[in-house]
């Protein structure tokens, strides 16, 4: 896994951070197929846009074909992510162990993942076989051809986990891990009559403690959710295992989510062509000469660049190298720069095309257009809060010798950055106006960025383009596998009746809707620290959004509050993985930056409380 520092948790944030190792040669054919599927999906989506809007003759079978290719892309991408060790996991617990103990616990975690895949494989095959009896309406082919991606992907992942065990685990440790896993399963089976009498206590035992234990062992988050859900359903209910597969399929297969890999690929184009750097240089020419100017440039760059890439890590990796040297020269302390970088990235996560907003709209049934419009305004509120603090922090900044650029210099920078600068506004306005869906806009944006990048920003060679496609497949597979297993866990929670009990308790809190808002902020900040953004959204949205609606809270308003809270948690040390990513990108020790980030998180929290208390900020531009 990728390591920030010896004292920080290891993590591999999908394909956005450098891989621990390159893909194995035996996976090359799978990588080629995944790259072809991604190109095919983007081609079909683009063709649908052209025929629908240009020729007024939509192609009715494209949605079905794209959905089929998408599920295969997700499952193959998940396998590629396993091969490259790019699934997101948190190993703060493992870092506390001696080397030998850590190696054994990691082996135990791999055996647990293998057990989950092997146990789920027959159910996945049965599910796909059942889908063979269903004929799709447009293509008139068995739906099982699409569903076969599930058992095929799980089988491939299981083979790769076995290969990883053979490569890294000692035989005695692997055998001992297998014995421990079998003993745990045997013990749970023996105690199953007791579990039947415990009611909702089983939620805490299996879904909470089981998930936390897997997380502490360094098991990838997607499999933490899957293992906990399988054990819960297997030993406390009579639900067939096939239900888990069906819920995973449903969680990964929304047509809205087709835009996720496309926007991920868009972020890769941004990095490869230097379009983001052009935006940074333009803002620096405008604001760099004033006191706190470079801080304003950093925040503004994150705001605008996020509107292209939809990726926090891509944003930070684009902005930091371009601005940090000059900020250091002006007397900014590295720890303060990291604090501003991390919280600025959190601020920008509501700027379209935020992948978090797309996923939230999918799982909670909230308008993507409304989320994009409101997210832009909310980011402005948080940007203002951080800018005020940055100005206060820069009161002693040395700007002597900094010359104001000439109008000619500013004009040249504006001309160079203009094609990149308009892209986030095109994306937001197209979706918000209803002219196109987020999926359609993502495809148009990729074509625009690729053409502009090729003509004006140096272009992308065939080999690099292929690598970007494979990286996108791995990252998308890892993201969407998390969504699938989290959706299965969320379904299990709702079926127990726990959601109704929680609704009654939260509705009875004194203070009405605002107290519920404060509780939601605390919960999403906590889960944002531990789980990263998307799992927390998928897990809690089906439970929390109905409660918010019952209390009269607007869906868009509530969405802005929980997404912002989650992002604050993501950047909050000592657990928030986003904080360590920022430290790694800026090459600063987390120990030094940890103390500096709290005032910035405080400014973010103050902005969040204003957003929560005043719905106007979220709803004024809808």
N, C-alpha and C positions, 0 to 999 in steps of 0.2 A: 504493500500500500504506500501511498505518498505520505511523506512525513514532513510536518511543518517544523517542528523542533523536537528535541528529545523529551521535553516536558509537555508537549502538546499532543492531543489525540491524533492518531493516524487517520487518514480518510482518503478516499478516492472519489471525488465529486464527479462521478460518471466520466464522460469524455472531456470535461471542461478542464481537468487538471492533467498533468503529465502522467502517463501510464506507468505502473510499476515495471511492466515488461511488455515487449511487443507481442503481437499475436503469434500463435504457433503456426508453422507452415501447413499443418494438416487442416487448419481452419480457413485457409485461403479460398477454397471453393465456396464456403459459407459466406465469407466476406464479399466475394464477387456477387453472389446471389442477392445478398442484402443491399448492396450498392445498386444493382439493377432494379430491385423492387422500389427503392427510394426514388430513383429517376422515373420509374414507371408511374408511381403515385403522383409526383409533381407534374409529369406530362399529362396524365389523365385530368388532374384538377385544372391545369392550364387550358386544356382542350375544352373542358366544360365551361370555363369562363368565356372563351372565345365564341363557342357555339351559342351559349345562353344570352350573352350581352351583345356580341357582335353580329350574330346571324339570327338571333331570336328563335333558335331551334335547339333546345337543350338535349343532350344525349342521356336518355333515361337510364342506361345500364351502368353509367360511370360510377355512381355512388356504390353500387354493389361490388363492382370490380375493384374500386379503390379500397373498400372495406376489407375485401379478401386479401389483397396485397398488403394492407396495413397490418392485419393480425399476424401474417407470416413475417413481416418486417419486425414487429415487436418481439416475437418469440426468437427469431434468429439473432436479432440485436441483443436480446438478453443473454443468449449463449455466447456471443462475441464478448460481451461485457464480463462474463465469467472467465473466459479465456484470457482476457487482458487484465483481470483483477480491477475492474472499473465500476463495480457496484458500490453504492454508497454504504458505508458501515462506520460505526463509531467504536474506537478501540481505546477510549480513555481508561477503561477498566483493565484491559490487557497490559497497558503500559505500566501499571502498578505491580505487575507480577515479575518474578525472575524469568530469565530467558527460557529455561527448561519448562517452567510451568506455563509460560505464554505459548510455547510451541505445542504443548499438549492440549491446552484449551482451544487453540485454533484448530487442531486436528479434530477435537470433539465437535466443534462448530461445523466443520466440513462434513463430518459423519451425520450430524443432525440435518444439514441441508440435503444430503444424499437421501436420507430416510424420508424426508418430506417429498422429494421428487419421485422416489420409487413408490411411495404409498399413493401418490396422486396420479401416477401414470395410468393405471388401469381405469380409474374414473374418467380421466381425460379421453382415453380411447373410447370408452363407453359413450361419453358425451358426444364425441365426433361421430360415432356410429349412429347414434340417435338422430343427429342432424342430417344424416344421409337420406332420411325419409322425408325431409322438407325440401321443396323445390323453390328456388329463388324466383321472385316475380318477374324481374327484368331479363336476367340471363338464362333463366329456365335450366339451371344446373343444380345438383344437390348442394345444400348449404354445408354438408359435411366436408366438402373440399376446402372450405374456409376453416372450419373447426379443426381439421386435421393438423393445423399449425400448432395447436395446444399440445397434443401428445408428442408430436415431432420435436418441438422445442424443448419440452421437458426431458425427453429421452436424450437429446443432444447435451443438455445441461448436466444431466446425470453422468454421462460419459466423461464430460469435462471435469466434473468434481472428482470422479474416480482417478482421472489422469493427474489432477492436482494432488490428491492423496498419495499416489505412487511417486510423485515428484518430490514432495516436501515432507511427508510423514514417515516416521520410523515404523516398521512393521508392528512392534510391540505396542506402540502408542495407538496405532490405528485399531489393533485388535482390542485393546483396553477400552477405547472410545466406543467401539461397536458393542462391547459387553455392557457398558454403562447405558447407552441409548436403549438397548433391549431390556435392561433391568428397569429403567424408568418406565418404559411402555408396559412392562409386565406389572409393575407396581400400580400404575394408573388403572390398568384393567382390573386388578384385584380390588381396588378401592372404588370402582365405578358405582356399586350400589350405594356407597356413602355419598358420592357426589350427587346422586339423584335426589338426595334429601336436603342439599345445601341451598338450592334455589339460586338467587343472584349472587351469592358468595362465590360461585364458580366463575363469575365474570372477573372478580379480583384475582382468583387463584390462577386461572388459565390465561385470560386475555391481558391482564395487567402484569402479574408476577412472571408468567411465562414469557411474555413479550420482553419485559425488562431483563430477564435472565439471558435470553438469546442476544439482546442488544449488548449486554455487558460482556458476553463471550466473543463479541466481534462478528457475529453473524450478520450478513447484509440485511438492511432494513426490510426489503421486500420479503425475505424468507422469515424474518422475525414475525411479521404479521401472519404469513402463511402457516408457519409451524404452530403458533399460538391458536389460530382459528381451527386448524385441523384437530388439535388435541381437545379443544373445547367441544367441538361438535361430535368428535368420536367417542368421548368418555362421559359426556354429560347430557347428550341428546340422542335421538334415534334418527337424526338426519343422515341421509346417504352422503358419501364423500363427493359424489357428483355435483352436489349443490355448490361446493367450493369452486369447482371448475366453472360452473355456469356463472357464478358471481364474478369470478375473475374475468371471464369473457366479457361480461356486461361492463365491468369497470374499465376495461381497456379498449372498448370497441365503439365508443360514441364517435359519430362523424365529426363532431366539434374537435376531437382530439387529433384529427388528421393534421391540423395546423401545427401541432407540437414538433414533429420532426422537421417540418418545413421551416419553422422559425429557428430551430436549432441550427439547421444548415445555413440560414441567413446570417446567424451569428458567426459561423465559420467564415463566410464570405467577407464579413466586416473585418475580421482579424487578418485574413489573407491579403486583402486588397489595400488596407490602410485607410479605408474610408473614415473610420473612427478617429484616426490620428489627424485627418484633415479638419474634422470638426473641432478637435482640441486646439489645434493651431489657430483656427479662426477666432475662437473665444479668447485665447491668450492674447491675440493682437488687439482685441477690443477692451479687455479688462485687466491685462497683466500688469499695467503700469501703476495701478492704484493700490493703496494699502489694503491688505487682505484680498487683493485682486487674484492671486493664484489660487486662493481657497475658493473664490467665486468661480474661477475657471474650472476647478476640479468638480465642484458641485454641478455647475451647468453642463459640463461634459458628460457626467454620469447621467444627468437628466435626459440629454439629447441622444447619447449613444445607446442608452437603454431602450429608447424608442425604435432602434434598429435591430438590436441583437436579441432582446428579451432574455438576456442571460447576465446574472450578477457577476459571475467570474470573468466572462468575456469583457464586461464593462470595466472592471477593475484592472484587468490585464492590459487593456488598451490605454487607459488614462494614466495609471501610475508611472510607467516608464517615461512618458512624455512630459510629465509635470514635476515629478519628485526632485530631479537634479536642480532645477531653478528654485524650487521651494526651499531646498536645503541651503542654497546660496544666500537666500534672503533671511535665513535665520530660523526657519521652521524646524522644530524638533521632529525627528523621525517618528516618535511615538504619537505626536499630535497629527502628523500626516496620515498615519495608519488609522487613527481614530476617525478622522474625517472621511477617509476613503471607505471604511467599513460602513459607517452610518449613512454616507451618501449613497452607497450601493443599495442599502436597505430602503432609503427614501425613494429611489428610482424604480423599485420593483412594482409599483403600481402604474408606471408609465407604459402605455401600449407599445409593443405587443407583449405584455407580460404573460409568460406561460402560466404563472400561478393564477392569474385572472381567467385565462382560458379554461384551465382545469376546474376552477371554482364554478364558473358558469355552467360547465358540463355536469358536475355532480350535484349542484344545488339548484339547478334549473333557473339561473339568473341570466338576464339579458347580457350577452357579451358586448353589444353596442353600448348599453348603459354603463357597464363596468369600465369600458375603455374611456368613455367620456368623463365619468366621475374620477377614475384613477388619475387622469391628467391633472385635474383640479386639486386632488388630495396631495399629489406629489408637490404641487406648488406651495401648499401650506407647510409641508415638512421642509421643503427647500428654504423657505423664508426663515423657519425656526433655526435651521442649521447655519444659514448665512449670518443671522444676527449673532449667534455664538461665535462664529468664525471671525467676525469683525471685532468682537470684544477680545478674543484671543490674540488678534494680530495688532493690538494697539501699540505694541513695541516693535513692530516689524520694520526692518531696515530696507527702505526703498530708494536710498540715495544711489545715484548712478543709473537708475532704471529710466530709460528713455521712452517717451511715448512714441509709438509707431506712427509713421506718416499715413496720411489717407491713402496713398498709393499702396503701401504695404497692407493695410487693412483691406483695401479693395481686392488686391491679388489673393489674399487668404480667403476672402468671401467668395470670390469666383471659383477657386479650387474646391472649396467645401460645399458650395451650393447644391450640387447634385446629391451629395450625401445628406446634407442638412434638411432637404425637403422630404426625405423618405419617411421619417417618423410621423410627420404631419399628414402625409398621404395615407399612411396606414390608419392613423386614428380617425381622420375625417371620413375615409371610405367606409369603415365599419360603423362609426357613430351615426353617419347619415343614412345607413341602411342600403347604400349603393352596392355593397358586397358583404359576404360573410367573412369572418376571421380566416377561415380556411382558404377562401378564394383570394383574399388580400395577401395572405402569406405567400401564395404561389406567384402572384404578380410582383410582390416585393423581391422575391428571389430572382426572378428574371430581370427586373430592373437593376438590382444590385450587381448581378453577374455581368450584364452588358456594360453598365457604367463603370464597374470595376475593371473590366477588360479594356475599355477604351481610354479611360482617364486615369486609372490608378495602378496601372502595371499589369493587371490581368492575373490569371491563375493557370498554371501549367496542368496538363492532363494528370500527371502523377499526384500532384498535390490535391487536385480536385477529387481524385479517387480516394485518397486518404481522408479527405473531409467527409465524403459520403460514408465511409466505413465508421469514422468517429461519430457521425450523426446517428447512424444505425445503432451503435453500441449505447450511446447516451440515451436515445429515445427508448430503446428496449429496456434499459435499466429504470428510467423514469416511469414508463407505463407498466412495468411489472410491479412496481411499488403501488401504483394506482389500482391494479387488479387485486392484489392480496389485501390492500387496505379496504377496498370495496367489499371484499368477502368478510373481513372482520367487522366492518360497519354494519353489514347485513345481519351478522350473527348477534351483534349488540341490539339491534332493533327488534329482532325476533324474540328476545328474552323478555320483552316488556320493560327493560331497564330505561328505555327512552321515555316511556310514559311516567315512570316514577321520578326520573330526573326533571321532567317538565313540571310535575306537581310541586317538587321541592323548590325549584328555581322560581316558579310563579308565586310561591308563598314568601319569597324574600322581601324584607321591608325595603322601601325605596323604589319599588316598581321597576320600570324598564331600565333606568340608569344603573341601578344596582346590578341588574343582569348584564349590562354592558361591562361593568367593572369586573364581574366574575369571568365573562368571556375574555376580556383582555388578559387577565391573569392566566387562564387556562391555555390560551393560544400562545402567550409568551413562553410558558413553561414547555409546551410541546414543540414550539419553534426551536428552543434550545436543544432538545434531545433528538427530534425526529427530522429536522429540516422542514421545509415548507409544505411540499405537496402531500406527504403522508398525513400530516396533521389536518389539512383541509379535507382530504378524502374521508378520513376517519370520523371527523366530528361534524362536518357539514350536514349529513343526513339527520343528525340528532339536534344540533343547535339551531339550525335555520327555522324549523317548524316552531320552536319555542319563541324565537325572535318575532316571527310573524304573528303568533298568538298574542304577543305583547304589543303589537302595533308598530313594530320597528320595520322600516322599509328595508327590503332585501339589499339594495345597493348601498345604503348607509351602513348596514351591518357588515356587508362584505368588506367595505373600506376599513372598518374598525378591526376586524379579525385579521385581515391580510397585513395591516400595518403592525399589529401586535405580534404576529408571527415573525415578521421581519426583524423587529426589535429583539425578540428572543434569539433569532438566528445569529445575531451579531453580539450577543451578550456573553462575555466570559463568565466562568471558566469552561463552559460546555459548548456554547454556540459555535458550530463549525465554520460559519461564515467569518467570524473573527479571525480564526487561524488561517483561513484562506487569504484574507487581507494581509496578515502578517507575512505569510509566505511570499506573496506577490511583491510586497514592499521590502522583503528581506530584513525584517525587524523582529527581534525577540518578543514573543507574546508577553513575557514577564514585564518588560518595560512598557508595552502598549496597554496592558490591562488597566493600569491606574488612569491612563489618559483618556480612555474611551467613555468613562462614566458620565462626565458632563455632556458629551454629545448624545449618549443614550438618554440622558435626562431631558435634553432639548427635544429629542424625538418623542419621548413619553409625554412631555407637555403638549406638543403638537397633537399627539394622539388623543389626549383627554379633551382638547378643544374640538377635534373632529367628532369624538363620541358624543359630546354634550350638545353640539350644534349641527343638526342634520343638514342645514343649509349648505355647508361646504361640500357635502357629498351629492346633494340633489339639485343645486342651483342651476346647473347647465344641462340638465336632462331635458 
